[in-house]
Structure formats: C-alpha cells, structure tokens
Amino acid sequence: MQPAALTFYTHPQSRGRIVRWMLEETGVPYETVLLEYGTTMKAPEYRAINPMGKVPAIRHGTTVVTEAAAICAYLADAFAQAGLAPAPASPLRGPYYRWMFFAAGPLEAAASNHALGFTVPPGRERMMGYGSYAEVLDALEGMARGAAPYLLGEQFSAADVYVGSHLAFGMQFGTIEKRPAFERYCEVLDARPARRRAREIDDALAAAGS
C-alpha cells in the first residue's frame, strides 16, 4: 500500500514556520503549497481546506488538520516512528499535552494581548483563561528552567517544537520578555538540524517573494 500523500499549506511568514519545523523533524516527504495573504489564502479552493482562510494546514490522505498545535500533535502520532511524542501510556504524556496546549492557549492569548497593550483590569483575572501576563511567563519560566535539555527531559518532542517556536518568536518581536531560562532553552532547540533546515527553507521562500 502506498503511503498517504502529505500536503502542507503555508506562507513563509506565518505560523506555518512551526509546522515546517515539525515536518522536517518527522523526516517524511511532503508537498508544499504556498498561499498569499488576501488572495489565494481567501479563495474558495483553500477555504474548502480551512474555512478561516488561514495557514498553516495539512492534508494527509483524506484527513485535513488546521491549527499549528493540532497539526504538531497529529503529525507526532501519525508518524510515531519519528519518536516525537511519548507513548499514550507513558507518564510523560501528561506534561507533553500540558505544555503544548499551555502555549496554544494561555501563552498565545497573553502574549497577543500584551502586544496590543491590553492589561487585564485588577480583580478581573478570573475572567481570562490565562489570569495575567506575568503569571503565564512565570509558569513558563519554571518549565524552561527545568528543561534538561528538553521539556520532557532527554526526549525531544512535538511540544518542544510548538513551545520553542512561540518563545523564539515572542522574544524576537518583544511580545515575550527575554529571560535567561527562555534563551538557554531556545539555544538548545536552535542547534537541531531540522530546525535549521526549516528556517533556511522558509527564509529562502520569503526572500524569493519579497
């Protein structure tokens, strides 16, 4: 039986960079479909893939997955031979899910609101899924300090791809404070060959389109 075709829909200056890194970590072949903001990304053909008209998305055979965290989790399970997720019965499965979706929920919301200048009014923190920006960063710093060298110890996982991407992007653009624990963790991730390949691919695509 032929393996199911894997298609990656992206733009080189988007959250698709997270998924590109994840794909390079899996080592499986994939086709890249480049889309442009405001045109092909909003066209009916692509809205059939993602009604939001946003990237990234993947199609694996007949399965479509959108949202970067969901794509990373899906790829880790679909290509288990790459070892990018702990086994379902492993005690590491809990922290793996915890930190991946902490980054997809509280971290992204807190960082985005911070970038927009929104501060949760005192006493209203319970209304927000993340509480406060400071609480989110402090929790994440505790994770980064404990990374040895990865989030799950010696086992690199899709959670490192997702959390590390958010940290690197946030520190680069000022939505996340630069803290020594964050910088050390990101330096470890930056040394991974798949990380470097993915960055080179997207940087070249971005330069070609500029």
C-alpha positions in Angstrom: 0.0 0.0 0.0 1.3 3.4 -0.9 1.7 5.9 2.0 -0.9 8.6 2.1 0.2 11.9 0.4 1.0 14.7 2.7 0.4 18.3 1.6 1.4 21.4 3.6 -0.4 24.7 3.0 1.6 27.7 4.2 3.2 31.1 3.8 6.9 31.6 4.8 6.0 34.5 7.1 3.3 32.8 9.1 2.8 30.2 11.9 3.5 27.8 9.1 7.1 28.0 10.2 6.2 26.0 13.2 4.7 23.2 11.1 7.6 23.3 8.7 10.0 22.6 11.6 7.7 19.8 12.7 7.6 18.3 9.3 11.4 18.4 9.0 11.6 16.6 12.3 9.4 13.8 11.1 11.6 13.2 8.1 8.7 12.2 5.9 8.2 13.6 2.4 5.6 16.3 1.9 4.4 18.7 -0.8 4.4 22.5 -0.1 1.6 24.7 -1.4 2.4 28.4 -1.0 -0.5 30.7 -0.5 -0.7 34.5 -0.4 -2.5 36.7 2.1 -5.7 38.2 0.9 -5.8 36.3 -2.4 -5.2 32.5 -2.7 -5.5 32.2 1.1 -9.0 33.5 0.9 -10.0 31.8 -2.3 -12.8 29.2 -2.3 -10.4 26.4 -3.2 -8.4 27.0 0.0 -11.5 27.8 2.2 -12.6 24.2 1.4 -9.5 23.2 3.3 -9.7 25.8 6.1 -12.9 27.9 6.2 -10.9 30.5 8.2 -8.7 31.2 5.2 -5.6 31.0 7.3 -2.4 29.0 7.3 -1.0 26.5 8.2 -3.0 23.5 7.3 -2.1 20.0 6.2 -3.9 17.3 4.2 -2.8 13.8 4.9 -4.6 11.5 2.6 -8.2 12.4 3.2 -7.6 13.9 6.6 -7.3 17.7 6.9 -5.9 19.3 10.1 -5.7 23.0 10.8 -4.2 25.0 13.8 -0.5 24.6 14.4 -0.7 22.9 17.8 -3.2 20.3 16.4 -1.0 19.7 13.4 2.0 19.1 15.5 0.1 16.7 17.7 -1.3 14.9 14.7 2.0 14.5 12.9 3.7 13.2 16.1 1.0 10.4 16.3 0.7 9.8 12.5 4.5 9.3 12.2 5.2 7.7 15.5 8.4 6.2 14.2 10.0 9.6 14.5 9.7 9.5 18.3 8.2 13.0 18.6 5.6 12.1 21.3 5.7 9.9 24.4 3.6 6.7 24.2 0.0 7.1 25.3 0.6 5.1 28.5 3.8 7.0 29.3 3.8 9.3 32.4 5.3 11.9 30.1 2.1 12.1 28.0 0.6 14.5 30.7 3.4 17.1 30.6 3.6 16.7 26.8 -0.1 17.7 26.4 0.1 20.2 29.2 2.8 22.4 27.8 1.9 22.2 24.1 -1.6 23.4 24.9 -0.5 25.9 27.5 1.4 27.5 24.7 -1.6 27.3 22.3 -4.0 28.7 24.9 -2.7 30.9 27.8 0.7 31.8 26.3 -0.6 32.9 22.9 -3.5 34.8 24.3 -1.5 36.6 27.0 1.3 37.5 24.5 -1.1 38.8 21.9 -3.0 40.9 24.4 0.3 42.2 25.8 1.4 43.2 22.3 -1.8 45.1 21.8 -1.4 47.0 25.0 -4.3 45.2 26.8 -3.9 44.7 30.5 -6.4 42.7 32.5 -8.2 45.0 35.0 -7.3 44.3 38.6 -9.7 41.8 40.1 -10.9 40.5 36.6 -8.1 37.9 36.2 -10.6 35.1 36.7 -12.4 36.0 33.5 -9.3 35.3 31.5 -8.1 31.8 30.6 -4.6 32.9 31.4 -5.0 35.1 34.5 -2.3 37.6 33.9 0.7 38.0 31.5 3.1 37.9 34.4 1.6 34.6 35.8 1.9 33.0 32.3 5.6 34.0 31.9 6.4 32.9 35.4 4.8 29.4 34.8 6.6 29.1 31.5 9.9 30.1 33.1 9.6 27.3 35.6 9.2 24.9 32.7 12.2 26.3 30.9 14.4 26.2 33.9 13.5 22.5 34.4 14.2 21.6 30.7 17.0 19.1 30.7 17.7 19.7 27.9 14.1 19.4 26.6 10.7 19.8 28.0 10.4 16.1 28.7 14.0 15.7 29.8 16.1 13.8 27.3 13.2 13.2 24.9 12.7 15.8 22.3 9.0 16.1 21.3 6.5 18.0 19.3 5.8 20.0 22.4 9.4 21.5 22.1 8.6 22.4 18.5 5.5 24.3 19.5 6.6 25.9 22.8 10.0 26.7 21.5 8.6 28.4 18.4 6.4 30.6 20.4 9.2 31.5 22.8 11.6 32.3 19.9 9.1 34.4 18.0 7.9 36.2 21.1 11.4 37.2 22.2 12.3 38.2 18.7 9.4 40.6 18.4 9.1 41.7 22.0 5.8 40.0 23.0 7.6 37.8 25.4 10.3 39.0 27.9 13.8 37.8 27.3 14.7 35.7 30.3 17.9 33.6 30.7 15.9 30.4 31.0 14.0 31.1 27.8 17.2 32.0 25.9 19.0 28.9 27.1 16.1 26.6 26.1 15.8 28.2 22.7 19.6 27.9 22.1 19.3 24.1 22.6 16.4 23.9 20.1 18.2 26.1 17.6 21.0 23.6 17.4 18.7 20.9 16.0 19.4 20.2 12.3 15.7 20.0 11.4 15.2 23.4 13.0 18.0 24.9 10.8 16.7 23.2 7.6 13.2 24.5 8.2 14.4 28.1 8.8 16.6 28.0 5.7 13.7 26.8 3.5 11.3 29.4 4.8 13.8 32.2 4.7 14.6 31.4 1.1 10.9 31.4 0.2 10.4 34.7 2.0 13.3 36.3 0.2 12.1 35.0 -3.2 8.7 36.5 -2.6 10.0 39.9 -1.4 
